[in-house]
Amino acid sequence: AIMGPSGSGKTTLMNMVGCLDVPTSGTLCLNGVDVATQSEDQMAALLNRFIGFVFQQFHLLPEMDARDNVALPLLYAGVPLKERRERAEEALKMVGLEERMHFKPNQLSGGQCQRVAIARALVNRPKVLLLDEPLADEPTGALDTVSGEQVMEIFSTLNEQGITIVMITHEPSIAACAKKMYHIRDGVLTEDR
């Protein structure tokens, strides 16, 4: 968990970690690869394999059901249709929505849409899951208390399975769920001891 006041550099940090911004100095490596040396296509493939993004506003396509929304990143990765559907169903099962896979976003609650967004971020089996604004600055901010707790339980389970979860939060109760807490102020990141 990363906490800090407005303007402290939280979003810039997450944009750097997610390779959405490039450094003005120094080197940024993702899985040992200097991102500055990658073409746009190479960078997209690298991100698709290693980083999952959970968007606060869900960004689900309204005309697609939950399974097809989750499978979308696999389409871009060139995965065949049958495997896309199987992996999307597996990801939806991980977040407890296997019985809602054929529902469209307008047929789902806010908490269910958030879980579809999480499943979509997981479908490529990333090593790192990022939750930041605009990616998901308060991963539970748009949800009621029960849905928020369910989402945090999902993140905890995913972390136990070996996925690194990096999230920005202003809520001490949410940060307390993390194994490590960092504070950022004026662009300087320090670990909370």
Helices and strands as residue ranges (DSSP letters): E 2-3, H 10-17, E 29-30, E 33-34, G 35-37, H 40-50, E 51-54, H 66-76, H 81-94, G 98-100, G 105-107, H 110-122, E 128-131, H 145-160, E 164-167, H 172-175, E 182-185, E 188-191
